[in-house]
Every structure is written in structure tokens, then in C-alpha cells.
């Protein structure tokens, strides 16, 4: 399973737009997810990678068994 830089950038841009800018986005990531600004791209990579991995192995992330399979 691969994640491209473009996928991470697209996810980041969507999140920035949703949060109202860079500062608000970074504050939200730190407060809600305990992710420091220099760790955001790595966290987003995992967010993109997880559903791809689930699809690749046929796991349903909506079930405990599916979550366990990828986790």
C-alpha cells in the first residue's frame, strides 16, 4: 500500500480549509489529536494509508474485527 505526497497535500489542504487556516488547523491537531505541527504530515499519511490497507486486505473498518485486522 502506497501513499503519495499529493494525497497527503490534498488531505492537508482540505483540512486547512475546513479549520480556517494554518494556525487553527495546527491548534486543532495539537489539542484534539496530540499531534505536533512537525508530525502532522506523518499523521495524515497514516490517515490516508489506513483505509487503503483495509481495502487491500478486505477488512471492514466499521467493525471491531476489521479494525483489529489493520491495527
Secondary structure as UniProt FT lines:
FT   HELIX           5..19
FT   HELIX           22..33
FT   HELIX           37..39
FT   HELIX           40..57
FT   TURN            61..62
FT   HELIX           64..70
//
